[in-house]
Amino acid sequence: MKREWFEGKRVLDIGSGDGQLSLLLTVQYEPELYLGVDIDPKQVKHATDLMHKVAQQEGLASKLEILETEVQENPESERAQKVQSLPKSFRQCLGSSELLDSLHEGALVKHIAKSIKGYLYPRLAFRSENYISHLNTEFEKFDTVVCLGLARYIHLNFGDIGIKTLFYKVYDSLPSGGLFLLEVSPWKSYKKNKNSCKAFDENFRKIQLRPTEFDHYLRRSVGFELLKMLKRPEVDGVATLEKPIFVYQKP
């Protein structure tokens, strides 16, 4: 992910789930607005609860004193480097008692300012909606649209018409130069999920636009230009293309 895809941008995350990725990207890349939408109200509640939990942690003045001393005495330390790597808007609002504890192990970022509340709330929001059929987004414009891990379920839920609606709706919501980040699942994952419910199985049998044809359709029919393809992290030294992320740009 590149900072310039998000910094100062209006970002839409389709299928934001429990909000962890949304929170991470908002913290790391400082968008003007990051809106996560998900069809499941429970997921939206989880995401909103996570945001509030992060924004309301308190009582870490003693840890801040230890960290301040470490930053001064050993600016090359791992903890000091984490503070220096925070977005500039965080560093500017750091105060004498405003350092948060680490978030749960291995997730998101560590040592975020307590005043993150003032940073997050104007920028990050979550909404429950079916993006394919919801009318609100017909009139909303975004600079970057993210759709990771969801296209397969839209395709199985709504068939070819659903995935095509997604592509055209995203295109219409972007200005010239706007970006669409799309994760494409392999056909075998469709086969694995098709038995989850009757509707999935019925739609699976009717699908004509397979994932391997998405790129051609997005460029030739919808009008996008392919900017970049992101490979998944290496596994045992081998980069996998199992679920590549395609970065498209609207001309």
N, C-alpha and C positions, 0 to 999 in steps of 0.2 A: 504494500500500500504506500502511495506517495502522499506526502503532506499537502502538496498543492491541490490534490483532488478534493480536499475537505476544508482546509483552512479558510475561514471567512466565507464559506459557502453555505447555501441552504441545501441540506441533505435529507433525502427520504430513504428510510430503510424498510423495505417491504418484507414482512415476515420477521420482525425483530425479536420474536420469542421472549426469553426471560430477560432481555435487555443488557446482557453482559457485553456483547460486542458493541452495542450502541454506546454504552457508558465508556468503554475503552477508547473508541474512536473519538468521542466527544472530548475526553480528557487529553488524549495524545495530540489531536490535530486542530482543536479550537475552531470548530465550525460556527457560523453565525447562528444557525438553527439545525438541530438534528431531530427529525421526527420519525419515531418508530411506529409502524402500524402492524397489527396482527389480528387475524380473524378470531383468535381465542381470547375472550375477556380475562380468563384466568392467567394467561401468559402476560397480558398487559398489566394486570394487578401485580404479578411477580416483578415485572420490570420497574413499575412505579415504586413498589416497596423497596427494591434494591437501591434506586436512586435516593429515596428518602433516608435509607439506612446509611448510605455513604455520606450524605450531606449533614447528618445530625450527630455524628460521633463526636465525643468530647473528652475532656479530662486528661490531656496528655502533656501538660506543661513540663513535667519532669523529663519525659522522653525528649522533648524539644531541647531542653538545656543540654542534655547529653549529646544530641545531634549537633547543636550549634558549636559545642566545644570540638567535636570531631571534625566538623567542616573546617574550622579555623586551624586546627593542628594538623589535620591530614586531609587536605582537599582532594587527594587522589583516591580516597577510600571508596568502597562500593556504595556505602550509604550516602556519602557526600555527592557522589556522581549521580545518584538517583534524584537528589534534590535539584542538582543543576540541570538535569534532563527534563524537569517538569516544564509544562508550557509557561511562557513568559507571564501570562496573565495570573498564573498561580504564584510564581515567584514574587511578583509585584505586590501581592496581597498577603504574603506571609507575615505574621506578626509574632510577638514574643510568646504567645501561648496558643498558636493556631496550627499546630501540626497534627494531622490525623495518624492514627495507628495504621499498620498495614491492613489491607483488606484480606479476606480469607486466602489461605495458602495457595500460591501459584496462579491466582486470578487477578486480572486487571492490573492496576499499578499500585505501588507502595509509597507511603509517606506523602499523602496529599494534604494540602492546606485545609484547615477547618473551615475557612471561608469559602470552601468549595460550594457551599449552599448558594452564595451569591453568584458563583460562576455557572453552576449547573442549571438552576431553575429557569433562567431566561433563555437557555440554549437547548435543553433536552426535554422532550415531551413524548408521551406514548398515547396511542389511540387505538381503540378496537374497531376494526372495520374489515369488510371483504373488499380488498383493493380492486378486484375485477369489476364489481358491480356498484361500488360506492360512488356517489356523484360528487362528493366534496372535492375529491382530487381532480375533477375535470377542470376546476378553476384555480388550482394551486400550481405554482411553478417552483421548480427546484433546479439547482445547479448540478447536483450529483444524485443519482438514484442507485441504491444498493439492493441487490436481490441475491442473497446467498442461502443455498440449501432449500429454497422454496419452489423453484420452477417445476421440479418433478411433481410436487403435490398439487400445484395449480393444474398441471397437465392431466394428472390422473383424476382430479376432481371435476374439471370442466372440459376436458378433451382439447382437440386442436383449436377450437374457437376460443377457449380460455387462454391458452398460451399466446395465441396471436393477439388477443385483446390486451394482455399484459404488455407485449412488445410495443404495440401502437400507442397505448396509453402512456407508457413511459416516454416514448418519443415525443408525444405531444406536450408532456409536462416539462420538457427541457428546452432551454434557449439554445441558440447556435453556440457550439463549443461545449455544451453540457455533456456529462459523462454518465454512462450506464455500466455498472459493474455486475456481471451476471455469472453465477456459478452454474455450470452445466453438469448434471449427473449422467452417468453412463446408462445405456439401455438396460443392462443387467440389474440395475437398482430398481428400475420400473418393474421388472419381472418379480423382483423380491417383494415389492410393496403392493402389487396388484391384488393380492388376496386379502388385503386388510379389510376391505368391505366390498359389497356387491357393486356399488357404483364405480369403484376403482377398476374392477375386473371388466365391467362393461365398456368403460371408456378406453381401457388399455387395448381392447380388441379393435377399436375403431381408429386408433391413432395412426396417422399417416406421416405427420411431421415429426420425425425422430430427432433426438438430441444432436446427432451428428449433422443434421441439416439446419440447426438453429442459426449457425454463423452465416450460411448462404442466404437464409431467409431474412435475417436482420440487415444484411448489407444490400441485397438485391431488391427485396420487396419493401422493407420498412424504411430504409434509407440511411442507416447508421454506417459509420466507418470504423473498422477495427483499429484500435490504437495500440493495444498490447494484450498478450495472454500471459497470465501469471501462473506459474507452476506451483504445485503443492510442495511443502518442505520435503527434503530428502528422507527416505526411509532406508536404512542400511546402506547409505551412500548413493542411493538411486532416486532421482527426482521422478515423482509420479505425475502422470497426466490424468489420473482417474477422475478427478473433479476439478478441472481447470477453471480459473476465473477469467472471463473475457472482459476486457475494458473497451467499450465502444464510445464513440464520440458523435454527437449530432453535428453535421456540417453547418 
